[in-house]
Amino acid sequence: MTTITTAFADAVHDSQTCFRRLLTAMAEPGTHVELDRAGAFGALNAGSVQVLLTLADHHTRLWLSPSLSADQVVLDNLRFHVGAPLMEEPGKADFAVLAQQDSDACEAVLTSLPAGTEEYPDQGATLVVETDSLDGGVEAVLSGPGIADKRSVFLGSLPPALVRWLGERELRSPLGVDLIFVCERELIAIPRSTRVEV
């Protein structure tokens, strides 16, 4: 029995739609965006699926947290639809996805993700964090480019290590890690240039 499921119904149109919405999320940090063009791949939720379908390809080194990398449906569908090579270590990844059930072990991931170099700042990673809510839980106040003054957001149930890292991370833009928090089909982005108070 095949484990391959449908991705975008209209690959070009749907990926363009998702790309525009992701651009909005990155340009206006903390703005809620809905991706509604595809469903989940096994344990990988629909929002994360659409981020990867839109932004990743066979050149994108991808790391999945343990519960996702152990899910054969996730692996089969990503190989078929995206083709991104899977990395065993987050420090070698361009994109990393942290499932909510693995979030308590996030500290090692956060400290090892590449932040890019002065010569190649584009090599900083993007971390997709799956969470249980974007309407409650940990509150964060965002400021920086794309925000007129400050913007308050909720990030759901996050482990203390991730909350601490968000508040303490040093802004070194254009170096750093871009964050996308995903709850089902809804997401918000916190780019590397955004200051976070938690």
N, C-alpha and C positions, 0 to 999 in steps of 0.2 A: 504494500500500500504506500502510495506516495505521500510525503509530508509537505510537498510544495503547495503553497496557497497563493491566492491572487494578490498582486501588489497594486500598482496604479492601473486603473481600468484604461485610461488614456495616458500613456507614459509621458508624452511631451507636454500636454496641457496640464496634467496634474502635477508634474514636477515643477513646472513654471509657476503654478499657483502656490505651491508649498515654498518655493524659493523666494517669491515676493513676500510671503508672510514671515519667513525666517529673517529676511532683510529688515522688515519692520521691527521684529523683536530685537535684533542686534542694534539697530540704529536708535531705538527708543527703549533702553533697558528697563525691564520691569513691566513692559506692556504685555498684557495677555493676548496670546495668539492661538487660534484653533487650527489644527491640521486635521482635515476630515476627508482625505482622499484614499485612505487605505486602513486596513485593520491590523491587528496584532499578528506577530509571528511567534506562536507558542507563548513563552514567558516574557517575551520582549513586547512592551506595550505599544499601542498604535502610534502614539506620538513619537516614540523613539524610532520605530520602524520608518516613519515618514521622513524624519531628520536624516537617517542613513540613506534612504532611497534617493533623497534630494542632493545631499552633500558628499556622499562617499562613492567611490568607484574602485576599480581594480588596482589603482595606485595608492589608495588610502589604507594605511596600516591601522588595524582596528583591534582594540582590546576589549574583551567582555568580562564582567565580573563572574565569579565562579558559578552561580546558579544559572546564568545565561549560557556560559560556555559548556555547561553540562546538559543543556536542552538540545536534543537532536533536531527538533523542529526549527529552532532558532538558527542553528548552524546550517541546516540544509537550505533554508530560505535565503539567508544572507549570501551563501555561496552562489545560489542560483540567480538571485535578483540583483545583488550588489557586486559580488566577486572580490570584495576587499580581503586582503591577506590578514589572517588572524595572528596576533602577537601573544606570546605567553607572558610578557612583562609589560605593564603600563608605560614604563619608561621608554619604550620603543614605539609607542603608538602616536598616530596623528589624531585619532578619535578614540575615546574610551567611553564605555557605557557602564554605569554603576546601578545595578538593580537595587530596589529598596530593601529586599531581604538580605543583601550583602553589605548594606551601608555601615554596619558597625565595624567593619574591617577597612574603612575608607582611609585611615591615616596613611598607610603605606602607599596607597594609590596617589593621594594628594601630594605627597612629598617627592614622588618619582616621576610625575608627568613632565614631559619636556616643556620648557617655557620659551624655546627659541634662543637664538643668539643675536648679537648686534648685527652680524652679517646676514643672518637669515631669521628675522623675527617671525616670518610666516610659519616656521617650524614649531611654534608653540601649539600645544594640543588643545582640543575641544573636549570637555567632559560633559557627557549627558548624564544627569542625575534623575533617576526615577523616584518620585515621591508620592505620598498618599493624598496630598491636597495642595492647592495653590490659593485657597481661601481661608486657611487657618494654620495653626501650628506656629513655628518660629517666624517672628516678624523681623524684617530687615529694612533699613532705610538706605536707599540708593542715591548717589549723587555723582555728577561727572558729565561727560559728553553725552548729548542726546536727552538730558534731563534739565528742565528749566531751573528748578531749584532743588527739591528733593522728592523722592517717590517712595512710598511705603509699599512693601509687598509681603506676602506670606509664602512660606516655603515648605509647609507641611511638617511632618515629624522627621527631624534630622538628628543624627547622632551628635553628641557634644564635640567630638573631634572635628566634624565638618563645620559646625557653627563657629568654633574657635578659629579654624583656618580662614573662614570667610572674613571674620573681623580683623584678623591679624595679617592677612596677606599684604605684601608690599606691592604697591603699584609701580610697575616699571615699564609701562606701555612705551613702545609696541611689543615688549616682551611680556610673557605671562600665559595664563590659561583662560580660555573662554568657557563659560558655564552655560548650560541649557538645562533648566529644571522642567521636567515633564511629568504631568499627571494625566494619565490616559491620553486624550487627544489635545489637551491644552498645555501650553508651555509659556515660560518667560525666559529671557536671556539676560545674563549678567556678563558682559564682555570684560576683557582684561583691563580696560581703562576705567571701569566703574568702581567707585569706592563703596564699601558696604559697612554699615554700622548695625550690629546685632546686639 
